[in-house]
Amino acid sequence: MLAAMCGIVGYVGGQPALDVVIAGLKRLEYRGYDSAGVAVQTESDGTLAVDKRAGKLANLEKSLADTPLPGGTTGIGHTRWATHGGPTDANAHPHLDDTAKVAVVHNGIIENFAALRAEIAERGHQLRSETDTEVVAHLLGEEYEGDLAEAMRKVCRRLDGAFTLVAVHADSPGVVVGARRNSPLVVGRGEGENFLASDVAAFIAHTREAVELGQDQVVELRAGSVTVTDFDGAPAEVREYHVDWDASAAEKGGYDYFMLKEIAEQPKAVADTLLGRIGTDGRLTLDEVRIEDRVLRAVDKIVIVACGTAFHAGMIAKYAIEHWTRVPCEVELASEFRYRDPILDQQTLVIAISQSGETMDTLMALRHAREQGAKVLAICNTNGSTIPRESDAVLYTHAGPEVAVASTKAFLTQLVACYLVALYLGQVRGTKWGDEINEVIRQLADAPRQVEEVLGTMEPVRELARSLADAPAVLFLGRHVGYPVALEGALKLKELAYMHAEGFAAGELKHGPIALIEQDLPVVVVVPSPRGRSVLHDKIVSNIQEIRARGARTIVIAEEGDEAVAPYADHLIRIPATPTLLQPLVSTVPLQVFACELATAKGHEVDQPRNLAKSVTVE
């Protein structure tokens, strides 16, 4: 199944709906930028005014400037990451029924849309797009008998898949209806106005009061009320929460790209994630733990599930968990996890890592684990999202909103969270003494200063990146925790620079990858500290010599004071001396800057790389 992540905004209140919706879509464009569209209930004649355009939101804004829509105070909008049907005007959302009285926007995939499409086509409906979404508009039109929420409930009971749906009807003025199954949707509560969106960022300029929507729920918004039911119409329990960041956190703040801003925010994000983790009793605490200590002490296997950058954080977590708890730990791609029939039981702890808390592969892995009796601990950046809600314990990172598609500060805060979880397990299981835990916490507390120090020395890295704009490929090598860092560095180049980039465990060089080495090929090497694990250091110095002898252009990341690598480095990037397990917190940062600058030099859109969206909300 294709992946999808689209941005949705709904508004009802006293402001011009079009202004609110467009501003919200601008904040959500990271969720998809293949097309954009809006629908407004017009006050002049009670119809729906719609405009939608392929391409980025700017195309829609130009169209609206050339041909303004009639005014209204109720509306919906959408920015799309294409799945069913290419990025064309016809496939852009909103979609209408035959009467043009229903407008629907959608995030996700409706798995049984082909059968439903054939069914309504037989009844004479004219379908004008290639999308699965348009089917819903026609079904809503058929079911509508004056109550749009009831029509939505009836339609949702017929749908298979993962979806967020938001709709308006010309004959229901001042009403916006939404529904969610396995796809994000949040309510913003205002004074005399209410909002619906895929992400609180869309309405944070208007209100910081939010309402979680649960699985298989329908919400009806009016200017003065929010009504939530399940798909059968029964009243549903909801949880209200306050968003602890404001609109300025989602703005670029003078940077050319969100990614540059988010790289610069990493010292604060790391510090915020560490804040308040030691309780009044001197012991480490997480955010929400609904797992008894006796259960954690009985755990005999830990499995980490994650995707993409979060998977690399999980690979690093494995080193820390096994070292500090002596419990076997596996790291699994969430997309593969449940399909290989993993061995799980009540003595298994599953750790699910997701920035958004809505990553569908990770969510389905979590659900599979719980069905097998395993306990689940979530590491997440988004309060109130689905993954933490369905987990037995949660540790929230405090990175704040991350808008750029390529993850930076979310990754570093995930690393910090993984270290904290490993220490917490060591504390509960008695494999780490309190003074040992406090010493690691002290070392972690120094990480924001060290990251700041690295950021202050990046101009040579930027110059190097610009000089490599025409390189056909870049390889990355690492050992121990440097290996996942190498993978993350390669992923950033793939995402942003659209170039061939591979990360390898340096010890695997002679098992095949060394055949890739040719004259002037840039190879980035993440060097472990010579302190403590000197054997690893000596071996990677040998690796550097091997590739340099074959013509590679060596780019070496090594800690201050490590002189053994200097003779073999064509370019030497220094990082602060850091304990081995914690080195990824500083060694990753130059790779983020390198990828961002190289992509910029190639003329690419850094915040919105082609074919990608911020998170994957269906399988």
N, C-alpha and C positions, 0 to 999 in steps of 0.2 A: 504494500500500500504506500502511496506517496505521502510525504510529510506535508504538514500545513501549519501555518500560523498567520492569522490575519488580525488586523486591528479593528475593533468595533467601538462605536460611540453612540449612545442614545441620550436624548435630553427632552425634558418637559418642564416648563416653568414660565418665567416672565421675560427672559432675555430673548433676543433674536436667535433662534435655534441654529441657523446656519453658521453664525459666528462661533458659537460654543462648539459645534460639531467639528468645524474645520480646525479650530485651535486644538481640540482633542486629537484629531487625526494626525496633526503635525507631531504631537508627542508620541504617537503610536506608529509612525511610519517605519520604525525599526522592525516592526512585526510583519512587514510586507510592503513591497513597493512596485508591484507589477501593474496595479491599477488602483483607482480610488473613485468613490461616488458618494452621493448624498441624496436623501429624500426628506422633504419638508412638507408638513401639513399646512396648506396655505390658508390664511385668514380671509382672503378676498373671496374665494369661491368654494372653499371646502374640498378641494382636490389635493392630490399629491403632486408636488413639483420635484422632478428628478433630474440630476445630471451626473454622468459618470464617464470617466476617461481612462484609457490605457496609459501606462507609464506612471511616473511619479506624481505625487500629490500636486506638484506645481502645474502639471497639465490641467488638472481639474480646476485649480485656482484661476488659471488664465481663462478657461472657458466660462467660469462664473463671472469673472470681471468683464468679459465681452458680452455675455448674455445673462444678466442677473436673474436669480430666481425670485418669485414673489415671497414676501415676508411671512413668517410664522414662528410660533414659539414651541413647536414640537417637531423633532426631527431625529433622523438616524444617519450614520455615516460608516464608511468602511474603507480600509486600505488593504489590498489583497496580495497574498502570496499564492500564485496560481497552482492549482492541482488539476481538477477536471476542467479542461478547456484552456487554451492559451491566453496570454494577456492581451485581450482585445477589448474594445469598447463594449461589444455585445456581451462578453463574459464578465465584465466588471459588475460589481454589486452597487446599489440594490437591484434586486430582481422583482418584477411585477407579475401579477396574474393577468388573465385576459381582460379584466375590467379596468386594470390600472388603478384599482382602489387599494390593493395590498402591496406593500413594499417590504422586502426581507433582506437582511444581511446575515452572513453566516461565516463562522470559523469552524473548520474541521472537515470531516468527510462523512457523507451519508452512504453507507455501504450498499443499501438495497435500492439506491436511486434508479437503477436501470429498470427494475421491475415496476417501480412506481411511475416512472416516466412513460413506460409502455402502457400502463393502465390509464393514465390521464389522457394520453394521446388518443386512445380508443374512444374516450368520452368527448373528443373533439377539441381538446385544448391545443392551442398553438404555442409551441415552445421555440424561443428565439435565441437560445444560447446553448452552449455545450456543457453547462455546469450542472452539478447535482443540486445546487441551491434553488434554481428556478422551480423545481418540482415542489418545494415547500410553499412557495408563493401561491401556486395553483391550488394546492391542497388546502391552504388557509382560506383562500377565496371560497372554496366549496363548503368548508365547515363553518364559516362565519355566519352567525345568526344574531348579531348585535353585541356579542361578548368576545372580544379578541383573545382574552386570556383562555377562555374555555376552548376556542378554536385551536389555539396553540397546544393546549393539553391533549386534545384529540389527535392532532397531527403528530405530536412527539411520541405518542404511544405506538405509532406505526413505523417509526424510524429506527434503523439499526446504524450503529457507528458512534463516532465521537463528534459532538457538535455544540456550538453556541449559536443560538438564533435570536435575532432581535427584529421586531416587526412593528409597523404602524398601519392603520387602516383609515381611509378617508372618512368613513362613517363613524369612527370613534375618536373624535377630536380630543386632544389633551391626554392621550393614552399611548404609552410605549410598553410593549410586552417583550420579555426575554425568556429564554429557556437555556438550560445547560445540562450536558451530559459529557463528562470526561474532557471538558474544555473550559478555559477560564472565563468567568464573568463576575463582575463585582458591581455593587450598587454604591453610589455616592449620595449621601443625604445632605440636602441643603435647606435653606429657609425659603419656603415657597417654590422650590425647584428640586428636582431629583435627576440623577444621572445613572447611566449604565455604561460600562466599558470593559474591555478586555484587561485593563490595567489601571490602577488608581492614578497613574501619571496623567491620564486623559482629563481628569477633573480636579486634580490637586490644586489648580489655581482658583477653584471655586469653593471647595470644601475638603476637609481632611477627615470627615466622618464617613466611614465605610461600613458596608454590610456584606458579610460572606454569603454567597449562594452555594448551597450544597448540591450533591449529586441528584440528578433527575428532579429539578425544581423549575417552576415557572414563576416569574415575577411580573407584576403589573405595576407600572409607575404612573402616577398622576402628580400634579404639581404639589399636592399636599399629602400624599400617601404612598406607601410602599406595601404591597400585598404579595406574600410568597406562599405558594402551595406546592405540593408534589404533583406528579403527572396525573394523578387520579383526582386532584382537586382538594385534598385534605390540607388543612393549614400546616405549614412547615416551620420548624424551629430554625432561627437564624442567629448568627453571632455578630454583634456590632463591634467595631474596633476603630481606634484613632490612628491615623497615619502619622508617623513621627518624623517625617521630612516634608519640606515645602516645595513650592514650584521652582524655586531657584536651583534646587538640587537636580532638576531635570533639564536645566538650560546649559548651554555650552560655556558660559562664564568667560567669554573672551578667547577661548581656544578655537582653532579652525575646525576641529573635529571633536565629537564626544569622546572618541577613543583617547585622544591626547589628554583631555580633561580627566578621564577615568584613570589613566595611567598616573597622572599627577596626584589623584586623590588616594592612591594606595596607602601611603603612610597613615592617613587618618582612618581609612577603612579597616586596616589591620588593628590599629589602636582601639577603635570602637568595638571590634569583634572580641577583643580581649577584656573589654571593660566589664567590671562587676562579676567576674567568673569565680572569685574567691569569696565564700560566704563568711558570715561573722564567726563561724567556728573554725575558720582557717582552711576549710576543705573546698575543693573544686566543685562547682555546681554547673549544671546545664540549664536550659530554659524550661523545658517541660519533660519530666520523666515519669512515665506511668509503668515503669518496669521495676519490680522489687529487686533490691540488692542480691537477695538469695538466688534470683533467676539469673542475674548477670554473672554471679559466681559459678553457676552451673554450666555456663556457655562453654562448649568445647570446639566451636568453629565459628569464625566470623566471615561473612561474605559481603563485599562491597559491590554495589551495582550503580552504574552511572554511564553517561554518554559523553563523547567529545572531550572537551577540556575538563569536565568534572571527572571523567574516567582517569585522566592523568593525575588529578588530585588524589583519587582513590589508590592509584599505583604507589604514590608516595606514602599515603596513609598506611599501606601494608607494611612498609619497612618500620614505621613507628609503632604500629600496633603489635607486631610480632616481637619487636625488641623490648617494648615496655610491658607487655602483658604475657608473653610466651604462649599465646593462643594462635593456632594456625589461622591464617587469613588468606582468602581468595579474593581476586578482583575480577569482576565480570562486566562485559558490555551488556547493558540492560536489554538491548535489542535482541541479544542471543540467549539471555538467561533462561527464560521459562521454556524455550523451545528445545532445550537439550535435556529436559527432565532432571534438574539438579536435585541432589540429595540434601534435603532440609528436614529438620525436626524441631522439637521444643528446646533443644540445646543449641540451636543455631541463632546467632544474632546477625541480621541483615542491616547494613548501613546504606541508605539511599541518599545520593548526593545530587542535588538539582538546584541551580540558581533560581529558576522561576517557580519551582514547586509544581509545575504542570507538565513536565516532560513526560510524554505519554509512555514511551518505552520503559522509563524508570517507574512510573506509576503502576503499570501492568506487572512489572517484576515484583514490586512491593506487594501488590494484591496476591500474586501467586505465592509469595513467601508466607504471607499471613494465613493463606488457605492451608499451607503445610504445617502450621503451628509455630512458625518462627516468629520471634519478636523483631520489630523494625525500628531503627533509629534514623531519623531524617536530619540531614544537613541542608539548610535551605536559606535563601536570601529574602523570601517573600512571605511575609506574615499573612496567615489566613489562607494560603494556597492549598491545593488538594493534597499534595504529598505529606506535608506536616500534619494535616488534619487526620489523615488515615494511618499515621504512624503511632507507635507506642511511646516514643520519646523524640524530642526535637532539640537541636541546637541551631539557633538562627545566627547566620552571619549578619553583619551590619555594614554591608558595602554601600547601602543606599541604592538608588536606581541606577542600573547599568543599561544604557541605551545603545551603545555601539554593539554591533552583532558579534564581533570578536571579543571574547571575554578576557578581561585583564584583572580589575580589582575583585571581581567575583572569584577568580581562580586563587588569588593570594588569600582572600578571606576563607575560602574553602580549605586551603592548606592549614590555616590557623585552627579552624574548627576541627579538622581531622586530628591535629596534634592534641587539642583539648579533649576530644573523645578518647583518644588512646590513653592519655593521662588519667582521665576519669575512670576508665576501665581498670587501669593499673591500680588506682586508689581503692576501688570497690573490691577488687580481687586480691589486694594485698601484695601485689608484685612490685609496687613502688612505694617507698617510704614518703612521708609528708615532706621531709626536707628535700628529697630528690625531686618531687613534683614542683615544689616551690622554686628550685633552682632552674628547672626548665621554663617555668612561667617567667622567671626573671630574664632568662635569655630571650624568650618570645617578646617580652616587654621592650627589649632593645631593638626589635625588628623594625618598627616604624622609623627610628632614627637611621638605621642601616639602609632601608629602602630610600629614604630621603637623600642619603649620601650618594647612593648609586645614581639616582635621578639627576643629581647635580653634576655628574661627570659623563653625560651621554652625548655631547656634541661630536666627539670622534666616532662614536657608533653611528650617528646620523650621517656623517661624512662617508663612512665606509659603506653604508647602505646605498647612498646615492651613487657611489662608484660601481656598485654591483647591479644597477638597474637593468643591464643587458645580459646578465648571467643567465644561462639556460636552466641552471639547477643549483641547489644548495643542499649539502648533507649536514646532519647533526649527529654528534656522537656523545655518549655519556656512560658512566658507570654508576652502579648503586642508585641513589636518588637522582643522580644526574641523567640517568636514562629516561625516566619520564619527563624530565625537563627538556631533553633533546626532542622527544616526541611532541611536546607542547610547542617548542620553537618551530618545528617543521609544520605543525598544524596552522600556526599563525601565518606563515608564508603562503601556504596553500590557500587559506581563507582570503587573504588580503592582496597578495601579489599575483595570484593565479599562476604560480610557477611550480615546477617539480621540486618537491622538498621531501626528504625522508629522514627519519630519526632512527638510529641504530644503537643497540648496546655495543659499546666499543669492543668488548671481548668477542663479538660475533664477526668482526671485520674479516678475519682470515677464513671464515666459513662461507664466504661468498661476496659480501658487499664491497670488499676491497677491489673487486673487478670494475667497480664504477669509477674509481679514482683515475683522473686524467689530468693533463697539464692545466693548471690555473683553476681547477674546480674548487669553489669555496667550500670549506668544511669547518663548521663550528664545533668546537670541542668544549664540553663542560667538565672542568677538572675538579675532582674532589680535593678536599683539604689534605695537605701532606701530614697534618697532625692527626693522630689517632689511627686512621686506616691508611698507613703509609704504603702498604702493599698495593692497594687500589691506585694510589697516586702514581707509584712507580710504573704500574702496568699501563696506565693511560698515557704517561709520557712516552712509553715505547710505541704506543699506537700513533701518537702524533708524529714521531720520527718515521714510522712506516709510511704514513700517507704523504708526508712531506717529501720523502725520498722518491715518491712516484709523481711528484709535480703538483700536489694539492696546495691551495692557498689556505694556510691555516689561520683560523680565527679562534683564539683561545680565551676562554673565560676562566680566570684563576684568582684566588684570593690574594690580598695584599701580603707581601713577604714571600710568596712562592716564586723563587728565582729559578727553580729547576726547569720550568717550562719556557722561560724567556728565550733561550737560544733557538727554539723550534717554532716560535710563534711569529707569523708574518704580521699579525695584528693581535695585540694583547689588551684584553678588557679586564680591568681590575674590579673586584668586589670585596667588601669587608670580610674579614675572617669570621666565620660562623660555625657553630657546631655542625657536624656532618649532616645529621638528620634535618636540620633547619635550613641548610644552604639553599634549597629551592626558593625560599622567600626572597633571596637577593639575586640568585643566578638567573631567574626567569625574567627579571625586569629588563635587562639589556636586549633580550630576544623580542620582547614586546615592542620596544622602541625601534629595533632593527626592522621588524616586519612592517610597522606603521610607516616608517620613513621610506623604505624600499617601495611600498605600494604607492605612496605619494609621488615618488620619483617616476614611477611608471604611469602616473596619471589616473590611478584608480580611485573610485569612491570608497574611502576608508570605512566610514560608518555603515555603509550599506553594500557590502560585496555581493556580486552577482549570484543569483540562484539560492541565496541563503536567507534565513530568518533567524530571529534571536533565540527562539526555542522551538522544539518540535512537539506539537500538541496532539498529534495522532500518530499511530504506528505507520 
